[in-house]
């Protein structure tokens, strides 16, 4: 296992079924890959709401957007493997 987990961010909002599905998929992947997830509610920040209003959930690593609306598990698994985050 790598020493430090990768920090991913999910831009989300309350009562969002796609956000719930993305989070469930991320929790499943955490058994294979070393990453942490921070969830940010876009409705608490006007700038984030303007940026992501109709696009949540958005998964990002730093400034790099990884996917919108639905979790692409194959792409994310390959990305995490390239980053050396396999458990």
N, CA, C and O atoms as a CHARMM CRD file, in Angstrom:
* protein
*
  348
    1    1 UNK  N      0.84500  -1.17700   0.00000 PROA 1      0.00000
    2    1 UNK  CA     0.00000   0.00000   0.00000 PROA 1      0.00000
    3    1 UNK  C      0.88600   1.23400   0.00000 PROA 1      0.00000
    4    1 UNK  O      1.93400   1.24900   0.64600 PROA 1      0.00000
    5    2 UNK  N      0.47500   2.26200  -0.71600 PROA 2      0.00000
    6    2 UNK  CA     1.20800   3.51400  -0.75700 PROA 2      0.00000
    7    2 UNK  C      1.12200   4.22100   0.58200 PROA 2      0.00000
    8    2 UNK  O      0.16800   4.03800   1.33800 PROA 2      0.00000
    9    3 UNK  N      2.13200   5.02900   0.86400 PROA 3      0.00000
   10    3 UNK  CA     2.19800   5.70700   2.16100 PROA 3      0.00000
   11    3 UNK  C      1.05500   6.69000   2.36500 PROA 3      0.00000
   12    3 UNK  O      0.47800   6.74800   3.45100 PROA 3      0.00000
   13    4 UNK  N      0.72500   7.45100   1.35100 PROA 4      0.00000
   14    4 UNK  CA    -0.30900   8.47700   1.49700 PROA 4      0.00000
   15    4 UNK  C     -1.44700   8.22900   0.51000 PROA 4      0.00000
   16    4 UNK  O     -1.22800   7.88800  -0.65300 PROA 4      0.00000
   17    5 UNK  N     -2.64200   8.40700   1.00200 PROA 5      0.00000
   18    5 UNK  CA    -3.81200   8.25700   0.13700 PROA 5      0.00000
   19    5 UNK  C     -3.97700   9.49900  -0.73200 PROA 5      0.00000
   20    5 UNK  O     -3.62500  10.60800  -0.32900 PROA 5      0.00000
   21    6 UNK  N     -4.50100   9.29800  -1.89400 PROA 6      0.00000
   22    6 UNK  CA    -4.82600  10.38300  -2.81200 PROA 6      0.00000
   23    6 UNK  C     -6.08600  11.06900  -2.29300 PROA 6      0.00000
   24    6 UNK  O     -6.97000  10.39800  -1.76100 PROA 6      0.00000
   25    7 UNK  N     -6.18700  12.37100  -2.43400 PROA 7      0.00000
   26    7 UNK  CA    -7.36900  13.11200  -1.99300 PROA 7      0.00000
   27    7 UNK  C     -8.23200  13.46900  -3.20200 PROA 7      0.00000
   28    7 UNK  O     -7.82300  14.24700  -4.06500 PROA 7      0.00000
   29    8 UNK  N     -9.42400  12.89100  -3.25000 PROA 8      0.00000
   30    8 UNK  CA   -10.38700  13.19900  -4.30700 PROA 8      0.00000
   31    8 UNK  C    -11.48100  14.07500  -3.72700 PROA 8      0.00000
   32    8 UNK  O    -11.76000  14.02900  -2.52900 PROA 8      0.00000
   33    9 UNK  N    -12.09500  14.87100  -4.58400 PROA 9      0.00000
   34    9 UNK  CA   -13.18100  15.75900  -4.16900 PROA 9      0.00000
   35    9 UNK  C    -14.41500  15.45300  -4.99700 PROA 9      0.00000
   36    9 UNK  O    -14.34200  15.31300  -6.21800 PROA 9      0.00000
   37   10 UNK  N    -15.55200  15.35200  -4.31700 PROA 10     0.00000
   38   10 UNK  CA   -16.83500  15.22200  -5.00700 PROA 10     0.00000
   39   10 UNK  C    -17.60400  16.50500  -4.75500 PROA 10     0.00000
   40   10 UNK  O    -17.90300  16.85300  -3.61300 PROA 10     0.00000
   41   11 UNK  N    -17.92200  17.21000  -5.84300 PROA 11     0.00000
   42   11 UNK  CA   -18.78700  18.38200  -5.76700 PROA 11     0.00000
   43   11 UNK  C    -20.19900  17.84900  -5.91300 PROA 11     0.00000
   44   11 UNK  O    -20.53500  17.20600  -6.90700 PROA 11     0.00000
   45   12 UNK  N    -21.02100  18.12200  -4.91400 PROA 12     0.00000
   46   12 UNK  CA   -22.30100  17.45400  -4.75700 PROA 12     0.00000
   47   12 UNK  C    -23.35100  18.43700  -4.25000 PROA 12     0.00000
   48   12 UNK  O    -23.08300  19.62500  -4.07200 PROA 12     0.00000
   49   13 UNK  N    -24.53800  17.91600  -4.02700 PROA 13     0.00000
   50   13 UNK  CA   -25.59200  18.67100  -3.34100 PROA 13     0.00000
   51   13 UNK  C    -26.53400  17.68900  -2.67100 PROA 13     0.00000
   52   13 UNK  O    -26.56000  16.50300  -3.00100 PROA 13     0.00000
   53   14 UNK  N    -27.29800  18.19600  -1.73800 PROA 14     0.00000
   54   14 UNK  CA   -28.25800  17.35100  -1.01800 PROA 14     0.00000
   55   14 UNK  C    -29.34100  16.85100  -1.96100 PROA 14     0.00000
   56   14 UNK  O    -29.65400  17.48100  -2.97100 PROA 14     0.00000
   57   15 UNK  N    -29.89800  15.71400  -1.60800 PROA 15     0.00000
   58   15 UNK  CA   -31.02100  15.11800  -2.34700 PROA 15     0.00000
   59   15 UNK  C    -30.69800  14.90300  -3.81900 PROA 15     0.00000
   60   15 UNK  O    -31.53300  15.13900  -4.69200 PROA 15     0.00000
   61   16 UNK  N    -29.48700  14.45500  -4.07900 PROA 16     0.00000
   62   16 UNK  CA   -29.03000  14.19700  -5.45400 PROA 16     0.00000
   63   16 UNK  C    -28.76500  12.69800  -5.58300 PROA 16     0.00000
   64   16 UNK  O    -27.79100  12.18600  -5.03100 PROA 16     0.00000
   65   17 UNK  N    -29.63100  12.00100  -6.31200 PROA 17     0.00000
   66   17 UNK  CA   -29.46800  10.54600  -6.41600 PROA 17     0.00000
   67   17 UNK  C    -28.20200  10.16200  -7.16600 PROA 17     0.00000
   68   17 UNK  O    -27.58900   9.14300  -6.84700 PROA 17     0.00000
   69   18 UNK  N    -27.79600  10.95200  -8.15500 PROA 18     0.00000
   70   18 UNK  CA   -26.54700  10.65600  -8.86100 PROA 18     0.00000
   71   18 UNK  C    -25.34300  10.83100  -7.92700 PROA 18     0.00000
   72   18 UNK  O    -24.36700  10.08700  -8.02000 PROA 18     0.00000
   73   19 UNK  N    -25.42000  11.80600  -7.04000 PROA 19     0.00000
   74   19 UNK  CA   -24.35300  12.01600  -6.05100 PROA 19     0.00000
   75   19 UNK  C    -24.26300  10.81400  -5.11500 PROA 19     0.00000
   76   19 UNK  O    -23.16900  10.35000  -4.79400 PROA 19     0.00000
   77   20 UNK  N    -25.41000  10.31600  -4.68300 PROA 20     0.00000
   78   20 UNK  CA   -25.44000   9.14000  -3.81400 PROA 20     0.00000
   79   20 UNK  C    -24.84000   7.92400  -4.51600 PROA 20     0.00000
   80   20 UNK  O    -24.09000   7.16100  -3.90900 PROA 20     0.00000
   81   21 UNK  N    -25.16800   7.74600  -5.77900 PROA 21     0.00000
   82   21 UNK  CA   -24.62300   6.62100  -6.55200 PROA 21     0.00000
   83   21 UNK  C    -23.10700   6.74500  -6.70600 PROA 21     0.00000
   84   21 UNK  O    -22.39100   5.75100  -6.58200 PROA 21     0.00000
   85   22 UNK  N    -22.61500   7.95200  -6.97300 PROA 22     0.00000
   86   22 UNK  CA   -21.17500   8.14200  -7.11200 PROA 22     0.00000
   87   22 UNK  C    -20.46800   7.82000  -5.80200 PROA 22     0.00000
   88   22 UNK  O    -19.43900   7.14500  -5.80300 PROA 22     0.00000
   89   23 UNK  N    -21.00900   8.29500  -4.69100 PROA 23     0.00000
   90   23 UNK  CA   -20.38500   8.03700  -3.39900 PROA 23     0.00000
   91   23 UNK  C    -20.37100   6.53700  -3.08400 PROA 23     0.00000
   92   23 UNK  O    -19.38500   6.03500  -2.54600 PROA 23     0.00000
   93   24 UNK  N    -21.43200   5.82800  -3.40600 PROA 24     0.00000
   94   24 UNK  CA   -21.47400   4.38600  -3.17100 PROA 24     0.00000
   95   24 UNK  C    -20.39700   3.67800  -4.00400 PROA 24     0.00000
   96   24 UNK  O    -19.72400   2.77200  -3.51300 PROA 24     0.00000
   97   25 UNK  N    -20.24300   4.08900  -5.23700 PROA 25     0.00000
   98   25 UNK  CA   -19.21200   3.51000  -6.09300 PROA 25     0.00000
   99   25 UNK  C    -17.81400   3.81400  -5.58600 PROA 25     0.00000
  100   25 UNK  O    -16.93400   2.95500  -5.64600 PROA 25     0.00000
  101   26 UNK  N    -17.59900   5.01300  -5.09400 PROA 26     0.00000
  102   26 UNK  CA   -16.28900   5.37700  -4.54300 PROA 26     0.00000
  103   26 UNK  C    -15.97800   4.55800  -3.30000 PROA 26     0.00000
  104   26 UNK  O    -14.84300   4.11800  -3.11700 PROA 26     0.00000
  105   27 UNK  N    -16.97000   4.34800  -2.44600 PROA 27     0.00000
  106   27 UNK  CA   -16.75000   3.53400  -1.24100 PROA 27     0.00000
  107   27 UNK  C    -16.33200   2.11100  -1.62200 PROA 27     0.00000
  108   27 UNK  O    -15.46400   1.52500  -0.97500 PROA 27     0.00000
  109   28 UNK  N    -16.94100   1.56400  -2.65500 PROA 28     0.00000
  110   28 UNK  CA   -16.56700   0.21700  -3.10800 PROA 28     0.00000
  111   28 UNK  C    -15.11700   0.20100  -3.60500 PROA 28     0.00000
  112   28 UNK  O    -14.38000  -0.74300  -3.31900 PROA 28     0.00000
  113   29 UNK  N    -14.70700   1.21500  -4.33000 PROA 29     0.00000
  114   29 UNK  CA   -13.33900   1.27200  -4.87100 PROA 29     0.00000
  115   29 UNK  C    -12.27900   1.46600  -3.79200 PROA 29     0.00000
  116   29 UNK  O    -11.11300   1.13200  -4.00300 PROA 29     0.00000
  117   30 UNK  N    -12.67100   2.00100  -2.64600 PROA 30     0.00000
  118   30 UNK  CA   -11.69200   2.23500  -1.58000 PROA 30     0.00000
  119   30 UNK  C    -11.13200   0.93300  -1.00700 PROA 30     0.00000
  120   30 UNK  O    -10.11700   0.96500  -0.31200 PROA 30     0.00000
  121   31 UNK  N    -11.75500  -0.19300  -1.27600 PROA 31     0.00000
  122   31 UNK  CA   -11.18100  -1.46300  -0.83000 PROA 31     0.00000
  123   31 UNK  C     -9.99900  -1.87300  -1.70600 PROA 31     0.00000
  124   31 UNK  O     -9.15800  -2.66600  -1.28200 PROA 31     0.00000
  125   32 UNK  N     -9.93200  -1.33800  -2.91600 PROA 32     0.00000
  126   32 UNK  CA    -8.85400  -1.66500  -3.85400 PROA 32     0.00000
  127   32 UNK  C     -7.78400  -0.58400  -3.95600 PROA 32     0.00000
  128   32 UNK  O     -6.62100  -0.87600  -4.23500 PROA 32     0.00000
  129   33 UNK  N     -8.18100   0.65400  -3.73000 PROA 33     0.00000
  130   33 UNK  CA    -7.29000   1.78400  -3.96400 PROA 33     0.00000
  131   33 UNK  C     -7.22500   2.68800  -2.74000 PROA 33     0.00000
  132   33 UNK  O     -8.19400   2.82300  -1.99300 PROA 33     0.00000
  133   34 UNK  N     -6.05300   3.30800  -2.55300 PROA 34     0.00000
  134   34 UNK  CA    -5.83800   4.20200  -1.41100 PROA 34     0.00000
  135   34 UNK  C     -6.21500   5.63100  -1.80100 PROA 34     0.00000
  136   34 UNK  O     -5.42000   6.34800  -2.40900 PROA 34     0.00000
  137   35 UNK  N     -7.42000   6.03100  -1.44900 PROA 35     0.00000
  138   35 UNK  CA    -7.83900   7.41300  -1.67400 PROA 35     0.00000
  139   35 UNK  C     -8.85400   7.81800  -0.62500 PROA 35     0.00000
  140   35 UNK  O     -9.61100   6.99400  -0.11000 PROA 35     0.00000
  141   36 UNK  N     -8.85400   9.09300  -0.32200 PROA 36     0.00000
  142   36 UNK  CA    -9.84000   9.68800   0.56400 PROA 36     0.00000
  143   36 UNK  C    -10.75700  10.55900  -0.27300 PROA 36     0.00000
  144   36 UNK  O    -10.38900  10.99900  -1.36200 PROA 36     0.00000
  145   37 UNK  N    -11.94600  10.80300   0.24100 PROA 37     0.00000
  146   37 UNK  CA   -12.92600  11.61600  -0.47800 PROA 37     0.00000
  147   37 UNK  C    -13.40900  12.74200   0.41900 PROA 37     0.00000
  148   37 UNK  O    -13.80700  12.52300   1.56300 PROA 37     0.00000
  149   38 UNK  N    -13.36700  13.94400  -0.11900 PROA 38     0.00000
  150   38 UNK  CA   -13.96900  15.10600   0.51700 PROA 38     0.00000
  151   38 UNK  C    -15.18700  15.48600  -0.30200 PROA 38     0.00000
  152   38 UNK  O    -15.10100  15.63300  -1.52100 PROA 38     0.00000
  153   39 UNK  N    -16.31400  15.64300   0.36200 PROA 39     0.00000
  154   39 UNK  CA   -17.55600  16.02400  -0.32000 PROA 39     0.00000
  155   39 UNK  C    -17.80400  17.49900  -0.04200 PROA 39     0.00000
  156   39 UNK  O    -17.79800  17.93800   1.10900 PROA 39     0.00000
  157   40 UNK  N    -18.02200  18.25400  -1.10800 PROA 40     0.00000
  158   40 UNK  CA   -18.31300  19.67900  -0.98500 PROA 40     0.00000
  159   40 UNK  C    -19.70000  19.94500  -1.55600 PROA 40     0.00000
  160   40 UNK  O    -19.97100  19.64600  -2.71900 PROA 40     0.00000
  161   41 UNK  N    -20.56900  20.50600  -0.73300 PROA 41     0.00000
  162   41 UNK  CA   -21.92700  20.86800  -1.14100 PROA 41     0.00000
  163   41 UNK  C    -21.84800  22.18300  -1.91600 PROA 41     0.00000
  164   41 UNK  O    -21.53900  23.23200  -1.34900 PROA 41     0.00000
  165   42 UNK  N    -22.12900  22.11500  -3.20000 PROA 42     0.00000
  166   42 UNK  CA   -21.99600  23.31200  -4.04900 PROA 42     0.00000
  167   42 UNK  C    -22.99500  24.39900  -3.67300 PROA 42     0.00000
  168   42 UNK  O    -22.77800  25.56900  -3.98600 PROA 42     0.00000
  169   43 UNK  N    -24.08400  24.03000  -3.00800 PROA 43     0.00000
  170   43 UNK  CA   -25.09800  25.01900  -2.65700 PROA 43     0.00000
  171   43 UNK  C    -24.69200  25.90400  -1.48300 PROA 43     0.00000
  172   43 UNK  O    -25.42300  26.82600  -1.12000 PROA 43     0.00000
  173   44 UNK  N    -23.52900  25.62900  -0.88600 PROA 44     0.00000
  174   44 UNK  CA   -23.02700  26.47900   0.20300 PROA 44     0.00000
  175   44 UNK  C    -22.09000  27.55400  -0.30400 PROA 44     0.00000
  176   44 UNK  O    -21.59800  28.36600   0.47900 PROA 44     0.00000
  177   45 UNK  N    -21.83300  27.57400  -1.61300 PROA 45     0.00000
  178   45 UNK  CA   -20.88300  28.52400  -2.20100 PROA 45     0.00000
  179   45 UNK  C    -21.40900  28.96900  -3.56400 PROA 45     0.00000
  180   45 UNK  O    -21.55600  28.15000  -4.47100 PROA 45     0.00000
  181   46 UNK  N    -21.69000  30.24900  -3.70700 PROA 46     0.00000
  182   46 UNK  CA   -22.28100  30.77000  -4.95400 PROA 46     0.00000
  183   46 UNK  C    -21.40000  30.51200  -6.17600 PROA 46     0.00000
  184   46 UNK  O    -21.91500  30.24800  -7.26300 PROA 46     0.00000
  185   47 UNK  N    -20.09100  30.58600  -6.01000 PROA 47     0.00000
  186   47 UNK  CA   -19.17700  30.35300  -7.12800 PROA 47     0.00000
  187   47 UNK  C    -19.24400  28.89600  -7.58300 PROA 47     0.00000
  188   47 UNK  O    -19.30600  28.61800  -8.78100 PROA 47     0.00000
  189   48 UNK  N    -19.23100  27.97500  -6.63100 PROA 48     0.00000
  190   48 UNK  CA   -19.33200  26.55600  -6.98100 PROA 48     0.00000
  191   48 UNK  C    -20.69200  26.22300  -7.57100 PROA 48     0.00000
  192   48 UNK  O    -20.78800  25.43200  -8.50900 PROA 48     0.00000
  193   49 UNK  N    -21.74200  26.82100  -7.02800 PROA 49     0.00000
  194   49 UNK  CA   -23.08700  26.58500  -7.57300 PROA 49     0.00000
  195   49 UNK  C    -23.15500  27.05400  -9.02200 PROA 49     0.00000
  196   49 UNK  O    -23.72200  26.36200  -9.86700 PROA 49     0.00000
  197   50 UNK  N    -22.58800  28.21200  -9.31800 PROA 50     0.00000
  198   50 UNK  CA   -22.58800  28.72200 -10.69800 PROA 50     0.00000
  199   50 UNK  C    -21.77400  27.81300 -11.61900 PROA 50     0.00000
  200   50 UNK  O    -22.13400  27.61100 -12.77900 PROA 50     0.00000
  201   51 UNK  N    -20.69100  27.27500 -11.10300 PROA 51     0.00000
  202   51 UNK  CA   -19.79800  26.43900 -11.91400 PROA 51     0.00000
  203   51 UNK  C    -20.37600  25.04500 -12.17600 PROA 51     0.00000
  204   51 UNK  O    -20.24700  24.52500 -13.28400 PROA 51     0.00000
  205   52 UNK  N    -21.01100  24.43400 -11.16600 PROA 52     0.00000
  206   52 UNK  CA   -21.42200  23.03100 -11.25800 PROA 52     0.00000
  207   52 UNK  C    -22.93100  22.79900 -11.17700 PROA 52     0.00000
  208   52 UNK  O    -23.36000  21.64800 -11.09800 PROA 52     0.00000
  209   53 UNK  N    -23.73300  23.83400 -11.19300 PROA 53     0.00000
  210   53 UNK  CA   -25.16200  23.73500 -10.88700 PROA 53     0.00000
  211   53 UNK  C    -25.86400  22.54200 -11.53100 PROA 53     0.00000
  212   53 UNK  O    -26.54200  21.78700 -10.83500 PROA 53     0.00000
  213   54 UNK  N    -25.72100  22.35700 -12.82500 PROA 54     0.00000
  214   54 UNK  CA   -26.43300  21.28000 -13.52200 PROA 54     0.00000
  215   54 UNK  C    -25.53500  20.08800 -13.82600 PROA 54     0.00000
  216   54 UNK  O    -25.91400  19.20800 -14.59800 PROA 54     0.00000
  217   55 UNK  N    -24.35500  20.05300 -13.23000 PROA 55     0.00000
  218   55 UNK  CA   -23.39000  19.01800 -13.56700 PROA 55     0.00000
  219   55 UNK  C    -23.03900  18.07700 -12.41400 PROA 55     0.00000
  220   55 UNK  O    -22.21800  17.17900 -12.60100 PROA 55     0.00000
  221   56 UNK  N    -23.62800  18.24900 -11.23900 PROA 56     0.00000
  222   56 UNK  CA   -23.27000  17.38900 -10.11200 PROA 56     0.00000
  223   56 UNK  C    -23.76400  15.96700 -10.33200 PROA 56     0.00000
  224   56 UNK  O    -24.78900  15.75500 -10.97900 PROA 56     0.00000
  225   57 UNK  N    -23.04900  15.01000  -9.80300 PROA 57     0.00000
  226   57 UNK  CA   -21.79200  15.15900  -9.09000 PROA 57     0.00000
  227   57 UNK  C    -20.61600  15.32400 -10.04800 PROA 57     0.00000
  228   57 UNK  O    -20.65600  14.88900 -11.19900 PROA 57     0.00000
  229   58 UNK  N    -19.58000  15.96200  -9.54000 PROA 58     0.00000
  230   58 UNK  CA   -18.32300  16.09600 -10.26700 PROA 58     0.00000
  231   58 UNK  C    -17.23300  15.53200  -9.36300 PROA 58     0.00000
  232   58 UNK  O    -17.12200  15.91400  -8.19800 PROA 58     0.00000
  233   59 UNK  N    -16.43000  14.62300  -9.90600 PROA 59     0.00000
  234   59 UNK  CA   -15.31000  14.04600  -9.17500 PROA 59     0.00000
  235   59 UNK  C    -14.03200  14.69200  -9.68100 PROA 59     0.00000
  236   59 UNK  O    -13.79300  14.75500 -10.88700 PROA 59     0.00000
  237   60 UNK  N    -13.21100  15.17200  -8.75300 PROA 60     0.00000
  238   60 UNK  CA   -11.97500  15.85500  -9.13100 PROA 60     0.00000
  239   60 UNK  C    -10.81400  15.38800  -8.26200 PROA 60     0.00000
  240   60 UNK  O    -10.98500  14.95100  -7.12400 PROA 60     0.00000
  241   61 UNK  N     -9.63000  15.50000  -8.84800 PROA 61     0.00000
  242   61 UNK  CA    -8.37300  15.31200  -8.10900 PROA 61     0.00000
  243   61 UNK  C     -7.62100  16.62300  -8.28900 PROA 61     0.00000
  244   61 UNK  O     -7.07200  16.89900  -9.35600 PROA 61     0.00000
  245   62 UNK  N     -7.60600  17.42200  -7.23300 PROA 62     0.00000
  246   62 UNK  CA    -7.04500  18.76800  -7.36000 PROA 62     0.00000
  247   62 UNK  C     -7.87500  19.55800  -8.35600 PROA 62     0.00000
  248   62 UNK  O     -9.09800  19.62800  -8.23900 PROA 62     0.00000
  249   63 UNK  N     -7.21600  20.14400  -9.32100 PROA 63     0.00000
  250   63 UNK  CA    -7.91200  20.90800 -10.36100 PROA 63     0.00000
  251   63 UNK  C     -8.34700  20.03800 -11.53900 PROA 63     0.00000
  252   63 UNK  O     -9.02300  20.51800 -12.44900 PROA 63     0.00000
  253   64 UNK  N     -7.96600  18.77000 -11.52500 PROA 64     0.00000
  254   64 UNK  CA    -8.28300  17.87000 -12.63300 PROA 64     0.00000
  255   64 UNK  C     -9.65000  17.23700 -12.43400 PROA 64     0.00000
  256   64 UNK  O     -9.87000  16.51200 -11.46300 PROA 64     0.00000
  257   65 UNK  N    -10.55400  17.50700 -13.34200 PROA 65     0.00000
  258   65 UNK  CA   -11.87900  16.89900 -13.30700 PROA 65     0.00000
  259   65 UNK  C    -11.78600  15.49200 -13.88100 PROA 65     0.00000
  260   65 UNK  O    -11.28900  15.29200 -14.98900 PROA 65     0.00000
  261   66 UNK  N    -12.27100  14.52200 -13.11400 PROA 66     0.00000
  262   66 UNK  CA   -12.19100  13.12600 -13.53900 PROA 66     0.00000
  263   66 UNK  C    -13.48100  12.64000 -14.18300 PROA 66     0.00000
  264   66 UNK  O    -13.43000  11.93600 -15.19200 PROA 66     0.00000
  265   67 UNK  N    -14.62500  12.99300 -13.63200 PROA 67     0.00000
  266   67 UNK  CA   -15.89600  12.62800 -14.26300 PROA 67     0.00000
  267   67 UNK  C    -17.03600  13.47100 -13.71200 PROA 67     0.00000
  268   67 UNK  O    -16.97200  14.00900 -12.60700 PROA 67     0.00000
  269   68 UNK  N    -18.07900  13.56500 -14.52500 PROA 68     0.00000
  270   68 UNK  CA   -19.30100  14.29400 -14.17600 PROA 68     0.00000
  271   68 UNK  C    -20.48500  13.34700 -14.28300 PROA 68     0.00000
  272   68 UNK  O    -20.48500  12.42100 -15.09500 PROA 68     0.00000
  273   69 UNK  N    -21.47200  13.58300 -13.47200 PROA 69     0.00000
  274   69 UNK  CA   -22.76500  12.88100 -13.50700 PROA 69     0.00000
  275   69 UNK  C    -22.69500  11.43900 -13.03000 PROA 69     0.00000
  276   69 UNK  O    -23.45700  11.04700 -12.14700 PROA 69     0.00000
  277   70 UNK  N    -21.80900  10.65100 -13.59000 PROA 70     0.00000
  278   70 UNK  CA   -21.71100   9.23100 -13.23400 PROA 70     0.00000
  279   70 UNK  C    -20.24300   8.86000 -13.03900 PROA 70     0.00000
  280   70 UNK  O    -19.35300   9.39200 -13.70300 PROA 70     0.00000
  281   71 UNK  N    -20.01800   7.93500 -12.11500 PROA 71     0.00000
  282   71 UNK  CA   -18.67000   7.46200 -11.84700 PROA 71     0.00000
  283   71 UNK  C    -18.24000   6.48900 -12.93600 PROA 71     0.00000
  284   71 UNK  O    -18.91800   5.49500 -13.19400 PROA 71     0.00000
  285   72 UNK  N    -17.13100   6.77500 -13.56300 PROA 72     0.00000
  286   72 UNK  CA   -16.53400   5.87800 -14.54900 PROA 72     0.00000
  287   72 UNK  C    -15.50000   5.03700 -13.79900 PROA 72     0.00000
  288   72 UNK  O    -14.34400   5.44000 -13.66800 PROA 72     0.00000
  289   73 UNK  N    -15.91700   3.87100 -13.30900 PROA 73     0.00000
  290   73 UNK  CA   -15.04600   3.07100 -12.45400 PROA 73     0.00000
  291   73 UNK  C    -13.81500   2.55800 -13.19300 PROA 73     0.00000
  292   73 UNK  O    -12.73500   2.48400 -12.60700 PROA 73     0.00000
  293   74 UNK  N    -13.95700   2.20600 -14.46200 PROA 74     0.00000
  294   74 UNK  CA   -12.79800   1.72300 -15.22600 PROA 74     0.00000
  295   74 UNK  C    -11.75900   2.82900 -15.37600 PROA 74     0.00000
  296   74 UNK  O    -10.56900   2.60100 -15.15900 PROA 74     0.00000
  297   75 UNK  N    -12.20700   4.01800 -15.74500 PROA 75     0.00000
  298   75 UNK  CA   -11.28400   5.14100 -15.91000 PROA 75     0.00000
  299   75 UNK  C    -10.64200   5.50000 -14.58200 PROA 75     0.00000
  300   75 UNK  O     -9.43300   5.72400 -14.51900 PROA 75     0.00000
  301   76 UNK  N    -11.44500   5.55700 -13.50800 PROA 76     0.00000
  302   76 UNK  CA   -10.89900   5.93600 -12.21400 PROA 76     0.00000
  303   76 UNK  C     -9.92200   4.88500 -11.70800 PROA 76     0.00000
  304   76 UNK  O     -8.87700   5.23000 -11.15600 PROA 76     0.00000
  305   77 UNK  N    -10.24300   3.60900 -11.88800 PROA 77     0.00000
  306   77 UNK  CA    -9.31900   2.54900 -11.48900 PROA 77     0.00000
  307   77 UNK  C     -7.99300   2.65800 -12.21400 PROA 77     0.00000
  308   77 UNK  O     -6.93600   2.51100 -11.60000 PROA 77     0.00000
  309   78 UNK  N     -8.03500   2.91400 -13.51000 PROA 78     0.00000
  310   78 UNK  CA    -6.80100   3.07600 -14.28400 PROA 78     0.00000
  311   78 UNK  C     -6.02800   4.31400 -13.81800 PROA 78     0.00000
  312   78 UNK  O     -4.80200   4.28200 -13.72000 PROA 78     0.00000
  313   79 UNK  N     -6.73400   5.38300 -13.53600 PROA 79     0.00000
  314   79 UNK  CA    -6.09500   6.62300 -13.05800 PROA 79     0.00000
  315   79 UNK  C     -5.40000   6.39600 -11.71600 PROA 79     0.00000
  316   79 UNK  O     -4.25600   6.80800 -11.52500 PROA 79     0.00000
  317   80 UNK  N     -6.09700   5.74300 -10.79300 PROA 80     0.00000
  318   80 UNK  CA    -5.52200   5.47500  -9.47600 PROA 80     0.00000
  319   80 UNK  C     -4.33900   4.51800  -9.56800 PROA 80     0.00000
  320   80 UNK  O     -3.36400   4.66600  -8.83200 PROA 80     0.00000
  321   81 UNK  N     -4.41800   3.54000 -10.46400 PROA 81     0.00000
  322   81 UNK  CA    -3.29400   2.62900 -10.65200 PROA 81     0.00000
  323   81 UNK  C     -2.07400   3.37700 -11.17800 PROA 81     0.00000
  324   81 UNK  O     -0.95500   3.13300 -10.72800 PROA 81     0.00000
  325   82 UNK  N     -2.28500   4.29100 -12.13400 PROA 82     0.00000
  326   82 UNK  CA    -1.16800   5.10700 -12.66000 PROA 82     0.00000
  327   82 UNK  C     -0.56600   5.97200 -11.56700 PROA 82     0.00000
  328   82 UNK  O      0.63500   6.24300 -11.58000 PROA 82     0.00000
  329   83 UNK  N     -1.38700   6.40800 -10.62200 PROA 83     0.00000
  330   83 UNK  CA    -0.90100   7.22600  -9.51900 PROA 83     0.00000
  331   83 UNK  C     -0.25500   6.38000  -8.42500 PROA 83     0.00000
  332   83 UNK  O      0.25100   6.92300  -7.44300 PROA 83     0.00000
  333   84 UNK  N     -0.26700   5.04800  -8.58700 PROA 84     0.00000
  334   84 UNK  CA     0.35600   4.16300  -7.61100 PROA 84     0.00000
  335   84 UNK  C     -0.43200   3.98900  -6.34100 PROA 84     0.00000
  336   84 UNK  O      0.15200   3.80400  -5.27300 PROA 84     0.00000
  337   85 UNK  N     -1.75900   4.04500  -6.42800 PROA 85     0.00000
  338   85 UNK  CA    -2.60500   4.00000  -5.23400 PROA 85     0.00000
  339   85 UNK  C     -3.32300   2.66400  -5.05900 PROA 85     0.00000
  340   85 UNK  O     -4.40100   2.61700  -4.46600 PROA 85     0.00000
  341   86 UNK  N     -2.74300   1.58900  -5.56300 PROA 86     0.00000
  342   86 UNK  CA    -3.33300   0.26200  -5.36900 PROA 86     0.00000
  343   86 UNK  C     -2.99300  -0.20300  -3.96000 PROA 86     0.00000
  344   86 UNK  O     -1.86200  -0.04000  -3.50200 PROA 86     0.00000
  345   87 UNK  N     -3.96400  -0.77700  -3.28200 PROA 87     0.00000
  346   87 UNK  CA    -3.72600  -1.30700  -1.90500 PROA 87     0.00000
  347   87 UNK  C     -3.01900  -2.63700  -2.00300 PROA 87     0.00000
  348   87 UNK  O     -2.72300  -3.25600  -0.98100 PROA 87     0.00000
